[in-house]
Amino acid sequence: VQLQAYGGGLVQTGGSLRLSCAPSIRTARTSTMGWFRQAPGKEREFVAATRFYFGSTHYADFVKGRGTISRDNAKNTLYLDMNSLKPEDTAVYYCALTESNLIVSNVHNGGAYAYWGQGTQVTVSA
C-alpha cells in the first residue's frame, strides 16, 4: 500500500494550503486516516485524523479552529485544509492509514497506523 501526499509548499504567515493524500488501494469503510507532522529536530506529532466508519474527526489542540480534515470517498483522497498558518507550522506533513477503526484514544498514536506516505514539506515564512 502506498500513500501519495502532496500539496505542500512555501506559504506566508497567515496563509492557507490544502494537503492531499491518495492511497494506492480503495480504503475500507472501517479505515482510519490521519495527518502527522515532523519539524526539524522535533518528534513526529499528531495533527488530525478521521475515522471512516463513524465519520468522526479528531484534532490536535494546536490545529483546532485552523484546520479541517476531510475525505472525498469518490476520489479516494484525504485532505487537510489549514489556514492562519504560522512559522511553527513548518514541518514535513505525513498522511497515514490503518484499515482498523481506531478507538478515539488511539487516533493520535502513530504506531497504530500501518501505512505511511512519503511526506510533503510545508514551509511558512515569517
ROPA-82686 format. One line per 4 residues: their letters; for each residue x, y, z of N, C-alpha, C. Coordinates in Angstrom, 2 decimals, m for minus. Atoms other than C-alpha are relative to their C-alpha. Layout:
A) X Y Z X Y Z X Y Z; ...
# end
This chain:
VQLQ) 0.86 m1.19 0.00 0.00 0.00 0.00 0.90 1.24 0.00; m0.75 m1.25 0.06 1.36 3.39 m0.95 m0.94 1.17 0.20; 0.75 m1.23 m0.20 0.18 6.80 0.13 0.77 1.13 m0.64; m0.63 m1.12 0.69 0.93 9.75 m2.08 m0.53 1.30 0.59
AYGG) 0.38 m1.28 m0.59 0.89 13.03 m0.17 0.56 1.13 m0.84; m0.46 m1.14 0.78 1.11 16.32 m1.99 m0.76 1.25 0.40; 0.67 m1.26 m0.29 0.16 19.96 m1.76 0.81 0.94 0.88; m0.82 m0.87 m0.83 2.92 21.32 0.44 0.67 1.08 m0.83
GLVQ) m0.70 m1.06 0.69 4.99 24.34 m0.40 0.36 1.12 0.95; m0.36 m1.18 m0.79 6.06 27.77 0.74 m1.20 0.92 0.10; 1.18 m0.83 m0.26 3.33 29.86 2.33 0.40 1.12 0.95; m0.26 m1.10 m0.92 3.39 33.22 4.04 m0.82 m0.17 1.28
TGGS) 0.76 0.00 m1.25 2.30 33.63 7.64 m1.40 0.54 m0.25; 1.39 m0.39 0.19 m1.46 33.85 7.75 m0.65 m0.62 m1.21; 0.53 0.60 1.21 m1.85 31.96 4.51 m0.68 m1.34 0.24; 0.72 1.27 m0.07 m3.67 28.75 3.72 0.59 m0.98 m1.00
LRLS) m0.36 1.01 0.99 m2.99 25.49 1.98 m0.87 m1.22 0.19; 0.73 1.27 m0.06 m4.57 22.14 1.22 0.98 m1.11 m0.31; m0.79 1.21 0.23 m2.71 18.89 1.58 m0.95 m1.11 m0.43; 0.80 1.13 0.48 m3.97 15.80 m0.22 0.80 m1.27 0.16
CAPS) m0.64 1.31 m0.16 m3.26 12.13 0.23 m0.85 m1.03 m0.70; 0.73 0.99 0.77 m4.24 9.39 m2.18 0.60 m1.39 0.22; m0.49 1.37 m0.18 m3.87 5.74 m1.13 m0.03 m0.77 m1.31; m0.05 0.82 1.22 m2.99 3.17 m3.78 m1.06 m1.10 0.02
IRTA) 1.07 0.98 m0.10 m5.83 0.95 m2.53 m1.30 0.72 0.30; 1.30 m0.51 m0.38 m9.51 1.51 m2.12 m0.12 m0.23 1.50; m0.01 0.12 m1.45 m9.78 2.24 1.59 m1.29 m0.66 0.50; 1.14 0.68 m0.60 m12.04 0.05 3.70 m0.85 0.98 0.78
RTST) 0.91 m0.90 m0.70 m15.08 1.60 5.32 0.29 0.06 1.49; m0.38 m0.02 m1.41 m13.56 0.80 8.69 1.33 0.69 0.22; m1.34 m0.57 m0.11 m10.35 2.68 7.99 0.03 1.25 0.86; m0.32 m1.26 m0.65 m8.81 5.48 9.96 1.18 0.60 m0.76
MGWF) m1.13 m0.69 0.65 m6.60 8.03 8.24 0.33 1.25 0.79; m0.43 m1.14 m0.78 m4.58 10.76 9.79 1.12 0.78 m0.66; m1.13 m0.85 0.38 m2.09 13.54 9.29 0.88 0.19 1.22; m1.01 m0.25 m1.02 1.08 13.85 11.30 1.02 0.96 m0.59
RQAP) m1.04 m0.87 0.51 3.95 16.27 11.05 1.26 m0.14 0.83; m1.28 0.03 m0.71 7.60 16.44 11.99 0.81 1.21 m0.42; m0.83 m1.18 0.23 9.52 19.66 12.32 1.46 m0.37 0.24; m1.42 0.30 m0.19 13.32 19.75 12.18 0.38 m0.05 1.48
GKER) m0.45 0.13 m1.39 14.81 18.50 15.43 m1.08 m0.37 0.99; 1.10 0.34 m0.90 11.43 17.53 16.83 m0.57 m1.36 m0.34; 0.64 1.28 0.24 9.49 14.34 17.19 m1.26 0.19 m0.85; 1.24 0.00 0.78 6.61 13.46 14.92 m1.17 0.24 0.94
EFVA) 1.17 m0.27 m0.81 3.31 14.77 16.22 m1.28 m0.13 m0.81; 1.32 0.17 0.59 m0.33 14.13 15.53 m0.58 1.36 m0.37; 0.68 m1.22 0.44 m2.27 16.76 13.58 m1.52 m0.21 m0.01; 1.43 0.23 0.14 m5.67 15.32 12.70 m0.24 m1.41 m0.51
ATRF) 0.36 1.32 0.49 m7.48 12.09 11.94 m1.50 m0.06 m0.24; 1.40 0.26 0.22 m10.77 10.81 10.65 m0.25 m1.49 0.00; 0.39 1.40 m0.05 m12.47 7.52 11.37 m1.18 m0.18 m0.95; 0.98 0.09 1.08 m14.43 6.47 8.30 m1.34 m0.53 0.48
YFGS) 1.25 0.67 m0.36 m17.00 4.25 9.97 m0.96 0.94 0.72; 0.83 m0.92 m0.77 m18.21 6.91 12.36 m0.07 1.38 m0.64; m0.04 m1.34 0.60 m17.42 9.87 10.14 0.50 1.05 0.98; m0.45 m0.93 m1.03 m15.67 11.43 13.11 1.35 0.60 m0.37
THYA) m1.28 m0.68 0.21 m12.79 13.88 13.04 0.61 0.36 1.35; m0.71 m0.22 m1.25 m10.15 14.49 15.66 1.20 0.88 m0.29; m1.04 m0.99 0.25 m7.64 17.30 16.00 0.91 0.19 1.20; m0.90 m0.46 m1.05 m4.58 18.25 17.95 m0.42 1.40 0.41
DFVK) 0.43 m1.30 m0.49 m5.16 21.31 20.08 0.54 1.14 m0.85; m0.62 m1.11 0.72 m2.77 23.44 18.04 m0.63 0.26 m1.36; 0.59 m0.18 1.32 m4.79 22.96 14.85 m1.50 0.25 0.07; 1.44 m0.23 m0.14 m8.32 23.28 16.22 m0.34 1.44 m0.38
GRGT) 0.41 m1.31 0.47 m10.08 26.15 14.54 0.78 0.51 m1.20; m0.82 m0.41 1.16 m7.39 26.39 11.86 0.08 m1.07 m1.07; m0.15 1.09 0.93 m7.57 23.04 10.19 m1.25 m0.85 m0.12; 1.13 0.89 0.24 m10.10 20.70 8.67 0.49 m1.23 m0.75
ISRD) m0.30 1.25 0.70 m9.58 17.06 7.77 m1.28 m0.49 m0.64; 1.18 0.48 0.71 m11.91 15.63 5.20 0.45 m1.04 m1.02; m0.34 0.96 1.05 m12.09 12.98 2.56 m1.07 0.01 m1.08; 0.90 0.14 1.13 m13.64 12.54 m0.84 m0.02 m1.49 m0.34
NAKN) 0.06 1.44 0.20 m14.79 8.96 m1.00 0.06 m0.37 m1.47; 0.01 0.30 1.43 m15.37 9.07 m4.74 1.41 0.08 m0.59; m1.37 m0.16 0.49 m11.80 10.25 m5.31 1.00 m0.79 0.83; m0.87 0.76 m0.88 m10.43 8.06 m2.53 1.18 0.84 0.47
TLYL) m1.04 m0.95 m0.36 m8.50 11.07 m1.29 m0.31 0.65 1.34; 0.08 m0.67 m1.29 m7.85 12.54 2.14 0.57 1.40 m0.14; m0.46 m1.38 0.07 m7.41 16.28 2.64 0.27 0.54 1.40; m0.19 m0.80 m1.20 m6.07 18.60 5.27 0.06 1.46 m0.47
DMNS) 0.03 m1.43 0.28 m7.04 22.25 4.88 0.44 0.73 1.24; m0.49 m0.79 m1.12 m5.12 24.63 7.08 0.04 1.46 m0.38; m0.07 m1.43 0.22 m5.42 28.37 7.43 0.68 0.67 1.18; m0.69 m0.76 m1.05 m3.90 31.11 9.56 1.32 m0.66 0.36
LKPE) m1.24 0.71 m0.22 m0.59 29.36 9.11 1.03 0.86 0.71; m1.03 m0.66 m0.80 2.27 30.22 11.44 1.35 m0.63 m0.33; m1.33 0.59 0.25 6.02 29.71 11.11 0.19 m1.32 0.74; m0.15 1.26 m0.76 5.75 26.98 13.77 m0.75 m1.17 m0.64
DTAV) 0.63 1.08 0.76 3.59 25.00 11.34 0.96 m0.60 m1.03; m0.99 0.53 0.94 6.69 24.46 9.23 0.42 m1.40 0.41; m0.30 1.40 m0.29 7.26 20.72 9.02 m0.22 m0.82 m1.26; 0.39 0.97 1.01 7.07 17.68 6.83 m1.29 m0.64 0.48
YYCA) 1.31 0.53 m0.36 3.48 16.52 6.83 m0.17 m1.38 m0.65; 0.17 1.38 0.45 2.72 12.81 6.55 m1.46 m0.41 0.16; 1.30 0.64 m0.19 m0.53 11.02 5.91 0.23 m1.45 0.36; m0.11 1.37 m0.50 m1.14 7.65 7.49 m1.35 m0.69 m0.10
LTES) 1.22 0.79 0.20 m3.66 4.86 7.08 0.08 m1.30 0.80; 0.18 1.34 m0.51 m4.86 1.89 9.00 m1.40 m0.44 m0.41; 1.31 0.49 0.37 m7.74 m0.30 7.94 m0.81 m0.40 1.23; 0.71 0.23 m1.25 m8.78 m0.55 11.57 m0.75 1.25 0.43
NLIV) 0.78 m1.09 m0.57 m11.43 1.58 13.16 0.58 0.27 1.39; m0.69 m0.25 m1.26 m9.21 3.02 15.86 m0.95 0.57 1.05; 0.76 m0.66 m1.06 m10.66 3.91 19.21 0.52 1.42 0.12; m0.31 m1.42 m0.02 m10.67 7.63 19.85 1.32 0.28 0.71
SNVH) m1.20 m0.26 m0.80 m7.92 7.48 22.42 1.28 m0.42 m0.72; m1.18 0.50 0.70 m5.60 5.88 19.86 0.24 0.68 m1.35; m0.15 m0.60 1.33 m6.07 8.08 16.79 1.26 0.85 m0.10; m1.18 m0.86 0.00 m3.13 10.26 17.83 1.29 m0.81 0.03
NGGA) m1.17 0.88 m0.16 m0.80 7.27 18.14 0.51 m0.46 m1.36; m0.56 0.35 1.30 1.40 6.98 15.09 0.24 m1.49 m0.16; m0.25 1.44 0.06 2.20 3.38 15.96 m1.23 m0.82 m0.36; 1.23 0.71 0.31 m1.43 2.45 15.34 m0.29 m0.04 m1.50
YAYW) 0.22 m0.07 1.44 m1.17 3.24 11.62 0.96 m0.92 m0.73; m0.81 1.00 0.69 0.08 0.58 9.25 0.76 0.56 m1.19; m0.59 m0.50 1.26 0.89 2.66 6.19 0.22 1.50 0.10; m0.39 m1.41 m0.06 2.60 6.00 5.75 0.39 0.51 m1.39
GQGT) m0.44 m0.65 1.22 3.12 8.43 2.91 1.42 0.50 0.16; m1.38 m0.44 0.01 6.45 9.90 1.98 0.19 1.39 0.60; m0.08 m1.32 m0.59 5.65 13.31 3.40 0.05 1.11 m1.03; m0.05 m1.19 0.85 5.22 16.74 1.89 0.41 1.18 0.87
QVTV) m0.57 m1.10 m0.79 7.14 19.79 3.06 m0.91 1.22 m0.03; 0.72 m1.27 m0.13 5.24 22.81 4.34 0.94 0.98 0.69; m0.85 m1.02 m0.57 7.27 25.94 4.98 m0.79 1.30 0.07; 0.73 m1.24 m0.21 5.65 29.02 6.47 1.01 1.10 0.31
SA) m0.97 m1.08 m0.18 7.67 32.18 6.10 m0.56 1.07 0.93; 0.41 m1.01 m0.97 7.60 34.85 8.77 m0.35 1.31 m0.69
# end
